[in-house]
Amino acid sequence: MKNTDRVDTELFESSHYLGKPADFNDKIIGRRLNLLHQVKGFSGSNLHCIEIGCGNGASTVQLSHDFESIKGLEYFQGHEKSFNELKVKFNAENCEFIPFNIE
């Protein structure tokens, strides 16, 4: 069995895996944020952050209040609408979604 056999085919564009949009309540989001907050000097109101593969922005938006600005790079432009909705909902004006193919 290939890895792609276990994942919904709608999460692929050609052979590129788009990822499953995260939810704020997903354990992985909370764990990721907890780990980052444990790293001394990781964040600060004078620092800027780039998240590569930000998806729908669930982590990016939550991290926005820890930085002067944060940019989320994402291959799949279909996540931009959700990203912007989260940005407004959580008053994260210093966030920006940037469609970008990191490959």
MMTF fields as JSON, N, C-alpha, C and O atoms, coordinates in Angstrom:
{
  "mmtfVersion": "1.0.0",
  "mmtfProducer": "UNKNOWN",
  "numBonds": 411,
  "numAtoms": 412,
  "numGroups": 103,
  "numChains": 1,
  "numModels": 1,
  "chainsPerModel": [1],
  "groupsPerChain": [103],
  "chainIdList": ["A"],
  "bondAtomList": [4, 2, 8, 6, 12, 10, 16, 14, 20, 18, 24, 22, 28, 26, 32, 30, 36, 34, 40, 38, 44, 42, 48, 46, 52, 50, 56, 54, 60, 58, 64, 62, 68, 66, 72, 70, 76, 74, 80, 78, 84, 82, 88, 86, 92, 90, 96, 94, 100, 98, 104, 102, 108, 106, 112, 110, 116, 114, 120, 118, 124, 122, 128, 126, 132, 130, 136, 134, 140, 138, 144, 142, 148, 146, 152, 150, 156, 154, 160, 158, 164, 162, 168, 166, 172, 170, 176, 174, 180, 178, 184, 182, 188, 186, 192, 190, 196, 194, 200, 198, 204, 202, 208, 206, 212, 210, 216, 214, 220, 218, 224, 222, 228, 226, 232, 230, 236, 234, 240, 238, 244, 242, 248, 246, 252, 250, 256, 254, 260, 258, 264, 262, 268, 266, 272, 270, 276, 274, 280, 278, 284, 282, 288, 286, 292, 290, 296, 294, 300, 298, 304, 302, 308, 306, 312, 310, 316, 314, 320, 318, 324, 322, 328, 326, 332, 330, 336, 334, 340, 338, 344, 342, 348, 346, 352, 350, 356, 354, 360, 358, 364, 362, 368, 366, 372, 370, 376, 374, 380, 378, 384, 382, 388, 386, 392, 390, 396, 394, 400, 398, 404, 402, 408, 406],
  "bondOrderList": [1, 1, 1, 1, 1, 1, 1, 1, 1, 1, 1, 1, 1, 1, 1, 1, 1, 1, 1, 1, 1, 1, 1, 1, 1, 1, 1, 1, 1, 1, 1, 1, 1, 1, 1, 1, 1, 1, 1, 1, 1, 1, 1, 1, 1, 1, 1, 1, 1, 1, 1, 1, 1, 1, 1, 1, 1, 1, 1, 1, 1, 1, 1, 1, 1, 1, 1, 1, 1, 1, 1, 1, 1, 1, 1, 1, 1, 1, 1, 1, 1, 1, 1, 1, 1, 1, 1, 1, 1, 1, 1, 1, 1, 1, 1, 1, 1, 1, 1, 1, 1, 1],
  "groupList": [{"groupName": "MET", "atomNameList": ["N", "CA", "C", "O"], "elementList": ["N", "C", "C", "O"], "formalChargeList": [0, 0, 0, 0], "bondAtomList": [1, 0, 2, 1, 3, 2], "bondOrderList": [1, 1, 2], "singleLetterCode": "M", "chemCompType": "L-PEPTIDE LINKING"}, {"groupName": "LYS", "atomNameList": ["N", "CA", "C", "O"], "elementList": ["N", "C", "C", "O"], "formalChargeList": [0, 0, 0, 0], "bondAtomList": [1, 0, 2, 1, 3, 2], "bondOrderList": [1, 1, 2], "singleLetterCode": "K", "chemCompType": "L-PEPTIDE LINKING"}, {"groupName": "ASN", "atomNameList": ["N", "CA", "C", "O"], "elementList": ["N", "C", "C", "O"], "formalChargeList": [0, 0, 0, 0], "bondAtomList": [1, 0, 2, 1, 3, 2], "bondOrderList": [1, 1, 2], "singleLetterCode": "N", "chemCompType": "L-PEPTIDE LINKING"}, {"groupName": "THR", "atomNameList": ["N", "CA", "C", "O"], "elementList": ["N", "C", "C", "O"], "formalChargeList": [0, 0, 0, 0], "bondAtomList": [1, 0, 2, 1, 3, 2], "bondOrderList": [1, 1, 2], "singleLetterCode": "T", "chemCompType": "L-PEPTIDE LINKING"}, {"groupName": "ASP", "atomNameList": ["N", "CA", "C", "O"], "elementList": ["N", "C", "C", "O"], "formalChargeList": [0, 0, 0, 0], "bondAtomList": [1, 0, 2, 1, 3, 2], "bondOrderList": [1, 1, 2], "singleLetterCode": "D", "chemCompType": "L-PEPTIDE LINKING"}, {"groupName": "ARG", "atomNameList": ["N", "CA", "C", "O"], "elementList": ["N", "C", "C", "O"], "formalChargeList": [0, 0, 0, 0], "bondAtomList": [1, 0, 2, 1, 3, 2], "bondOrderList": [1, 1, 2], "singleLetterCode": "R", "chemCompType": "L-PEPTIDE LINKING"}, {"groupName": "VAL", "atomNameList": ["N", "CA", "C", "O"], "elementList": ["N", "C", "C", "O"], "formalChargeList": [0, 0, 0, 0], "bondAtomList": [1, 0, 2, 1, 3, 2], "bondOrderList": [1, 1, 2], "singleLetterCode": "V", "chemCompType": "L-PEPTIDE LINKING"}, {"groupName": "GLU", "atomNameList": ["N", "CA", "C", "O"], "elementList": ["N", "C", "C", "O"], "formalChargeList": [0, 0, 0, 0], "bondAtomList": [1, 0, 2, 1, 3, 2], "bondOrderList": [1, 1, 2], "singleLetterCode": "E", "chemCompType": "L-PEPTIDE LINKING"}, {"groupName": "LEU", "atomNameList": ["N", "CA", "C", "O"], "elementList": ["N", "C", "C", "O"], "formalChargeList": [0, 0, 0, 0], "bondAtomList": [1, 0, 2, 1, 3, 2], "bondOrderList": [1, 1, 2], "singleLetterCode": "L", "chemCompType": "L-PEPTIDE LINKING"}, {"groupName": "PHE", "atomNameList": ["N", "CA", "C", "O"], "elementList": ["N", "C", "C", "O"], "formalChargeList": [0, 0, 0, 0], "bondAtomList": [1, 0, 2, 1, 3, 2], "bondOrderList": [1, 1, 2], "singleLetterCode": "F", "chemCompType": "L-PEPTIDE LINKING"}, {"groupName": "SER", "atomNameList": ["N", "CA", "C", "O"], "elementList": ["N", "C", "C", "O"], "formalChargeList": [0, 0, 0, 0], "bondAtomList": [1, 0, 2, 1, 3, 2], "bondOrderList": [1, 1, 2], "singleLetterCode": "S", "chemCompType": "L-PEPTIDE LINKING"}, {"groupName": "HIS", "atomNameList": ["N", "CA", "C", "O"], "elementList": ["N", "C", "C", "O"], "formalChargeList": [0, 0, 0, 0], "bondAtomList": [1, 0, 2, 1, 3, 2], "bondOrderList": [1, 1, 2], "singleLetterCode": "H", "chemCompType": "L-PEPTIDE LINKING"}, {"groupName": "TYR", "atomNameList": ["N", "CA", "C", "O"], "elementList": ["N", "C", "C", "O"], "formalChargeList": [0, 0, 0, 0], "bondAtomList": [1, 0, 2, 1, 3, 2], "bondOrderList": [1, 1, 2], "singleLetterCode": "Y", "chemCompType": "L-PEPTIDE LINKING"}, {"groupName": "GLY", "atomNameList": ["N", "CA", "C", "O"], "elementList": ["N", "C", "C", "O"], "formalChargeList": [0, 0, 0, 0], "bondAtomList": [1, 0, 2, 1, 3, 2], "bondOrderList": [1, 1, 2], "singleLetterCode": "G", "chemCompType": "PEPTIDE LINKING"}, {"groupName": "PRO", "atomNameList": ["N", "CA", "C", "O"], "elementList": ["N", "C", "C", "O"], "formalChargeList": [0, 0, 0, 0], "bondAtomList": [1, 0, 2, 1, 3, 2], "bondOrderList": [1, 1, 2], "singleLetterCode": "P", "chemCompType": "L-PEPTIDE LINKING"}, {"groupName": "ALA", "atomNameList": ["N", "CA", "C", "O"], "elementList": ["N", "C", "C", "O"], "formalChargeList": [0, 0, 0, 0], "bondAtomList": [1, 0, 2, 1, 3, 2], "bondOrderList": [1, 1, 2], "singleLetterCode": "A", "chemCompType": "L-PEPTIDE LINKING"}, {"groupName": "ILE", "atomNameList": ["N", "CA", "C", "O"], "elementList": ["N", "C", "C", "O"], "formalChargeList": [0, 0, 0, 0], "bondAtomList": [1, 0, 2, 1, 3, 2], "bondOrderList": [1, 1, 2], "singleLetterCode": "I", "chemCompType": "L-PEPTIDE LINKING"}, {"groupName": "GLN", "atomNameList": ["N", "CA", "C", "O"], "elementList": ["N", "C", "C", "O"], "formalChargeList": [0, 0, 0, 0], "bondAtomList": [1, 0, 2, 1, 3, 2], "bondOrderList": [1, 1, 2], "singleLetterCode": "Q", "chemCompType": "L-PEPTIDE LINKING"}, {"groupName": "CYS", "atomNameList": ["N", "CA", "C", "O"], "elementList": ["N", "C", "C", "O"], "formalChargeList": [0, 0, 0, 0], "bondAtomList": [1, 0, 2, 1, 3, 2], "bondOrderList": [1, 1, 2], "singleLetterCode": "C", "chemCompType": "L-PEPTIDE LINKING"}],
  "groupTypeList": [0, 1, 2, 3, 4, 5, 6, 4, 3, 7, 8, 9, 7, 10, 10, 11, 12, 8, 13, 1, 14, 15, 4, 9, 2, 4, 1, 16, 16, 13, 5, 5, 8, 2, 8, 8, 11, 17, 6, 1, 13, 9, 10, 13, 10, 2, 8, 11, 18, 16, 7, 16, 13, 18, 13, 2, 13, 15, 10, 3, 6, 17, 8, 10, 11, 4, 9, 7, 10, 16, 1, 13, 8, 7, 12, 9, 17, 13, 11, 7, 1, 10, 9, 2, 7, 8, 1, 6, 1, 9, 2, 15, 7, 2, 18, 7, 9, 16, 14, 9, 2, 16, 7],
  "groupIdList": [1, 2, 3, 4, 5, 6, 7, 8, 9, 10, 11, 12, 13, 14, 15, 16, 17, 18, 19, 20, 21, 22, 23, 24, 25, 26, 27, 28, 29, 30, 31, 32, 33, 34, 35, 36, 37, 38, 39, 40, 41, 42, 43, 44, 45, 46, 47, 48, 49, 50, 51, 52, 53, 54, 55, 56, 57, 58, 59, 60, 61, 62, 63, 64, 65, 66, 67, 68, 69, 70, 71, 72, 73, 74, 75, 76, 77, 78, 79, 80, 81, 82, 83, 84, 85, 86, 87, 88, 89, 90, 91, 92, 93, 94, 95, 96, 97, 98, 99, 100, 101, 102, 103],
  "secStructList": [7, 7, 4, 4, 4, 4, 1, 7, 4, 4, 4, 3, 3, 6, 6, 3, 3, 7, 7, 7, 7, 7, 7, 6, 6, 7, 2, 2, 2, 2, 2, 2, 2, 2, 2, 2, 2, 2, 1, 6, 6, 1, 7, 3, 3, 3, 3, 3, 3, 3, 3, 3, 6, 7, 6, 6, 1, 2, 2, 2, 2, 2, 2, 4, 4, 4, 3, 3, 3, 3, 3, 3, 3, 3, 1, 7, 4, 4, 4, 2, 2, 2, 2, 2, 2, 2, 2, 2, 2, 6, 6, 7, 6, 6, 3, 3, 3, 3, 3, 7, 7, 7, 7],
  "xCoordList": [0.842, 0.0, 0.888, 1.832, 0.579, 1.289, 0.683, -0.477, 1.468, 0.948, -0.288, -1.207, -0.311, -1.438, -2.714, -3.8, -2.615, -3.804, -4.616, -5.807, -3.996, -4.672, -5.298, -5.96, -5.1, -5.545, -6.6, -6.492, -7.614, -8.684, -8.095, -7.308, -8.474, -7.927, -8.257, -7.584, -9.28, -9.617, -8.558, -8.542, -7.673, -6.617, -5.357, -4.303, -5.48, -4.357, -4.703, -5.836, -3.707, -3.799, -2.648, -1.483, -2.971, -1.963, -1.301, -2.0, 0.008, 0.665, 1.022, 1.676, 0.6, 0.92, -0.145, -1.331, 0.281, -0.621, -0.968, -0.074, -2.245, -2.699, -2.855, -2.856, -2.982, -3.148, -4.603, -5.419, -4.9, -6.252, -6.311, -5.469, -7.276, -7.37, -7.5, -8.298, -6.715, -6.728, -7.883, -8.41, -8.241, -9.257, -8.578, -7.633, -9.043, -8.442, -8.427, -7.569, -9.353, -9.44, -8.599, -8.552, -7.933, -7.09, -5.929, -5.293, -5.663, -4.567, -3.23, -2.401, -3.023, -1.731, -1.476, -0.331, -2.523, -2.357, -1.922, -0.96, -2.617, -2.27, -0.875, -0.122, -0.536, 0.802, 1.887, 2.908, 1.659, 2.631, 2.847, 3.984, 1.769, 1.882, 2.551, 3.361, 2.226, 2.87, 4.376, 5.15, 4.79, 6.22, 6.915, 7.992, 6.305, 6.911, 7.026, 8.013, 6.033, 6.07, 7.11, 7.477, 7.582, 8.616, 10.025, 10.965, 10.167, 11.48, 11.748, 11.095, 12.72, 13.056, 13.515, 14.37, 12.939, 13.309, 12.671, 12.951, 11.804, 11.179, 10.283, 10.267, 9.542, 8.603, 8.908, 9.65, 8.313, 8.479, 7.775, 7.623, 7.349, 6.588, 7.431, 6.888, 8.742, 9.606, 10.09, 10.926, 9.573, 10.008, 8.952, 7.764, 9.422, 8.55, 8.658, 9.706, 7.584, 7.549, 6.998, 6.132, 7.521, 7.0, 6.662, 7.508, 5.424, 5.04, 4.911, 4.083, 5.732, 5.701, 4.72, 4.843, 3.749, 2.704, 1.662, 1.315, 1.164, 0.255, -1.157, -1.949, -1.489, -2.837, -3.89, -3.808, -4.884, -5.969, -5.645, -6.482, -4.44, -4.007, -4.321, -4.167, -4.756, -5.122, -3.971, -4.185, -2.761, -1.599, -1.14, -0.82, -1.112, -0.621, -1.397, -0.805, -2.698, -3.549, -3.324, -3.271, -3.192, -2.967, -1.596, -1.432, -0.612, 0.716, 0.818, 1.779, -0.146, -0.052, 0.148, 0.811, -0.406, -0.302, 1.057, 1.337, 1.902, 3.245, 4.318, 5.489, 3.92, 4.883, 4.414, 3.236, 5.373, 5.002, 4.199, 3.198, 4.666, 3.921, 4.199, 5.217, 3.274, 3.443, 2.853, 1.744, 3.617, 3.185, 3.05, 3.934, 1.948, 1.713, 1.866, 1.123, 2.832, 3.032, 2.301, 2.413, 1.559, 0.769, 0.65, 0.351, 0.889, 0.782, -0.654, -0.897, -1.596, -2.985, -3.752, -4.048, -4.068, -4.754, -6.172, -6.767, -6.713, -8.057, -8.187, -9.301, -7.064, -7.096, -7.179, -7.414, -6.99, -6.926, -8.216, -8.158, -9.356, -10.63, -10.756, -11.093, -10.485, -10.552, -9.545, -9.849, -8.354, -7.309, -7.81, -7.689, -8.366, -8.836, -10.029, -10.173, -10.873, -11.994, -11.482, -11.987, -10.481, -9.888, -9.178, -9.233, -8.524, -7.812, -8.772, -8.449, -9.929, -10.938, -11.545, -11.68, -11.903, -12.55, -11.694, -12.223, -10.384, -9.487, -8.656, -7.639, -9.101, -8.46, -6.943, -6.172, -6.544, -5.133, -4.715, -4.36, -4.762, -4.489, -3.049, -2.765, -2.14, -0.737, -0.402, 0.767, -1.435, -1.261, -1.451, -2.235, -0.718, -0.889, -0.751, 0.178, -1.662, -1.622, -0.898, -1.252, 0.111, 0.852, 0.854, 1.477, 0.152, 0.199, 1.626, 2.189, 2.206, 3.623, 3.925, 3.561, 4.581, 5.012, 6.461, 7.396, 6.632, 7.954, 8.894, 10.115, 8.309, 9.147, 9.868, 10.619],
  "yCoordList": [-1.18, 0.0, 1.244, 1.343, 2.184, 3.459, 4.404, 4.25, 5.382, 6.376, 7.079, 7.399, 7.314, 8.032, 7.208, 7.765, 5.896, 5.05, 5.274, 4.966, 5.801, 5.986, 7.369, 7.642, 8.235, 9.627, 9.912, 9.448, 10.673, 11.062, 11.709, 12.65, 11.208, 11.719, 13.193, 13.857, 13.709, 15.132, 16.031, 17.237, 15.45, 16.232, 16.298, 16.739, 15.854, 15.906, 16.781, 16.795, 17.503, 18.213, 17.655, 17.922, 16.884, 16.131, 15.206, 14.422, 15.265, 14.409, 15.185, 14.644, 16.438, 17.277, 17.125, 17.337, 16.76, 16.604, 17.964, 18.719, 18.293, 19.603, 19.696, 20.793, 18.598, 18.584, 18.72, 19.297, 18.186, 18.293, 19.572, 19.769, 20.449, 21.689, 21.4, 20.559, 22.098, 21.895, 22.66, 23.625, 22.196, 22.854, 23.355, 22.73, 24.465, 25.017, 24.011, 24.093, 23.069, 22.09, 20.848, 19.967, 20.758, 19.598, 19.542, 20.557, 18.348, 18.18, 18.63, 19.2, 18.373, 18.708, 20.219, 20.648, 21.018, 22.479, 22.886, 23.637, 22.402, 22.731, 22.27, 22.998, 21.059, 20.533, 21.363, 21.685, 21.699, 22.492, 23.847, 24.287, 24.496, 25.808, 25.716, 26.575, 24.684, 24.5, 24.314, 24.882, 23.524, 23.316, 24.625, 24.932, 25.376, 26.632, 27.635, 28.365, 27.672, 28.612, 28.223, 29.05, 26.994, 26.551, 26.959, 26.915, 27.359, 27.738, 29.195, 30.102, 29.407, 30.757, 31.602, 31.182, 32.783, 33.706, 33.42, 34.108, 32.395, 32.049, 33.165, 33.441, 33.806, 34.84, 36.151, 36.209, 37.197, 38.517, 39.555, 39.39, 40.617, 41.65, 42.389, 43.144, 42.191, 42.827, 41.833, 42.181, 40.605, 39.563, 39.283, 39.55, 38.74, 38.366, 36.856, 36.268, 36.23, 34.78, 34.419, 35.105, 33.33, 32.746, 31.296, 30.54, 30.915, 29.511, 28.92, 29.36, 27.927, 27.27, 26.108, 25.22, 26.134, 25.116, 25.418, 24.553, 26.642, 27.109, 26.558, 26.687, 25.952, 25.411, 26.484, 27.541, 26.218, 27.181, 28.24, 29.094, 28.195, 29.241, 29.015, 29.938, 27.824, 27.575, 27.87, 28.476, 27.454, 27.75, 29.193, 29.886, 29.629, 30.971, 32.04, 32.936, 31.948, 32.942, 32.929, 33.986, 31.746, 31.675, 32.221, 32.763, 32.079, 32.614, 34.115, 34.753, 34.674, 36.077, 37.047, 38.071, 36.744, 37.665, 37.59, 38.365, 36.659, 36.507, 37.203, 37.221, 37.775, 38.37, 39.739, 40.086, 40.499, 41.756, 41.476, 42.134, 40.482, 40.064, 38.586, 38.043, 37.958, 36.552, 36.318, 36.758, 35.618, 35.314, 33.804, 33.049, 33.382, 31.964, 31.66, 32.183, 30.814, 30.399, 29.087, 28.166, 29.0, 27.793, 27.546, 28.456, 26.302, 25.891, 25.991, 26.5, 25.506, 25.393, 26.681, 26.992, 27.422, 28.706, 28.554, 29.524, 27.35, 27.094, 27.306, 27.431, 27.348, 27.589, 29.084, 29.441, 29.938, 31.384, 31.926, 32.76, 31.479, 31.97, 31.634, 32.498, 30.379, 29.976, 30.75, 31.173, 30.93, 31.689, 33.092, 33.557, 33.748, 35.126, 35.196, 36.17, 34.191, 34.152, 34.016, 34.684, 33.154, 33.001, 34.286, 34.682, 34.911, 36.17, 37.225, 37.904, 37.364, 38.329, 37.89, 38.695, 36.625, 36.109, 36.309, 36.598, 36.157, 36.241, 37.522, 37.603, 38.526, 39.837, 39.723, 40.264, 39.027, 38.789, 39.584, 39.017, 40.888, 41.772, 41.72, 42.14, 41.211, 41.15, 39.861, 39.57, 39.092, 37.857, 38.124, 38.984, 37.372, 37.467, 36.083, 35.346, 35.727, 34.472, 34.746, 35.675, 33.944, 34.115, 32.792, 31.825, 32.747, 31.532, 31.349, 32.244, 30.179, 29.985, 28.502, 27.712, 28.133, 26.757, 26.64, 26.988, 26.156, 26.078, 25.146, 25.283, 24.205, 23.282, 24.024, 23.42],
  "zCoordList": [0.0, 0.0, 0.0, 0.784, -0.88, -0.926, 0.106, 0.488, 0.555, 1.498, 0.954, 1.708, -0.329, -0.93, -0.92, -1.085, -0.732, -0.683, 0.589, 0.62, 1.629, 2.911, 3.06, 4.062, 2.087, 2.19, 1.132, -0.003, 1.507, 0.592, -0.661, -0.566, -1.824, -3.077, -3.311, -4.1, -2.638, -2.784, -2.163, -2.41, -1.359, -0.725, -1.586, -1.128, -2.845, -3.772, -4.965, -5.446, -5.425, -6.695, -7.513, -7.218, -8.534, -9.264, -8.25, -7.609, -8.081, -7.095, -5.825, -4.934, -5.738, -4.582, -3.495, -3.748, -2.292, -1.154, -0.595, -0.211, -0.541, -0.105, 1.407, 1.965, 2.046, 3.496, 3.901, 3.182, 5.042, 5.587, 6.405, 7.281, 6.152, 6.93, 8.416, 8.829, 9.208, 10.658, 11.292, 10.739, 12.446, 13.246, 14.516, 14.996, 15.062, 16.274, 17.412, 18.291, 17.414, 18.494, 18.256, 19.115, 17.111, 16.826, 17.815, 18.099, 18.333, 19.295, 18.717, 19.426, 17.428, 16.838, 16.881, 17.03, 16.752, 16.805, 18.21, 18.369, 19.218, 20.598, 20.975, 21.622, 20.569, 20.869, 20.188, 20.795, 18.938, 18.181, 18.851, 19.019, 19.227, 19.856, 21.216, 21.564, 21.994, 23.294, 23.151, 23.921, 22.173, 21.939, 21.562, 22.072, 20.685, 20.253, 21.392, 21.483, 22.245, 23.367, 24.418, 25.253, 24.39, 25.326, 24.883, 25.677, 23.607, 23.083, 23.433, 22.917, 24.322, 24.767, 23.576, 22.797, 23.45, 22.387, 21.042, 20.061, 20.988, 19.706, 19.191, 17.991, 20.077, 19.639, 20.334, 21.314, 19.797, 20.385, 19.544, 18.333, 20.183, 19.466, 18.44, 17.633, 18.449, 17.461, 16.396, 15.561, 16.422, 15.495, 14.43, 14.613, 13.321, 12.209, 12.016, 12.284, 11.554, 11.402, 10.022, 9.479, 9.477, 8.241, 8.55, 9.028, 8.274, 8.415, 7.017, 6.22, 6.73, 5.424, 5.496, 6.339, 4.597, 4.598, 5.655, 6.46, 5.655, 6.711, 6.584, 7.518, 5.46, 5.286, 5.449, 4.823, 6.29, 6.471, 7.524, 7.817, 8.094, 9.015, 10.476, 11.276, 10.862, 12.256, 13.212, 14.262, 12.87, 13.719, 13.525, 14.49, 12.298, 11.976, 12.727, 13.328, 12.695, 13.358, 14.866, 15.495, 15.446, 16.889, 17.282, 18.375, 16.395, 16.668, 16.404, 16.834, 15.716, 15.291, 16.446, 16.284, 17.589, 18.723, 19.408, 20.322, 18.968, 19.528, 18.69, 19.07, 17.555, 16.622, 16.128, 16.213, 15.611, 14.971, 13.705, 13.421, 12.956, 11.762, 11.512, 11.942, 10.812, 10.457, 9.073, 8.768, 8.245, 6.892, 6.757, 7.163, 6.191, 5.953, 4.475, 3.644, 4.15, 2.763, 2.543, 3.352, 1.459, 1.203, -0.292, -1.065, -0.685, -2.081, -2.59, -3.684, -1.796, -2.234, -1.953, -0.8, -2.997, -2.853, -2.32, -1.852, -2.388, -1.885, -0.379, 0.129, 0.343, 1.787, 2.132, 3.287, 1.152, 1.427, 2.041, 2.945, 1.577, 2.108, 3.596, 4.405, 3.949, 5.362, 6.202, 7.317, 5.663, 6.354, 6.682, 7.815, 5.691, 5.893, 6.841, 7.58, 6.828, 7.78, 9.213, 10.116, 9.426, 10.752, 11.185, 12.349, 10.241, 10.502, 11.057, 12.032, 10.452, 10.896, 12.231, 13.152, 12.327, 13.526, 14.775, 15.849, 14.643, 15.792, 15.809, 16.498, 15.04, 15.042, 14.869, 15.661, 13.845, 13.563, 12.332, 11.298, 12.461, 11.321, 10.829, 9.707, 11.65, 11.241, 10.477, 10.227, 10.108, 9.329, 7.844, 7.441, 7.045, 5.601, 4.986, 5.318, 4.098, 3.348, 2.04, 1.313, 1.739, 0.481, -0.274, 0.166, -1.42, -2.241, -2.75, -3.38, -2.47, -2.81, -2.928, -2.056, -3.997, -4.193, -3.703, -4.424, -2.497, -1.88, -2.656, -2.589, -3.387, -4.173, -5.263, -6.029]
}
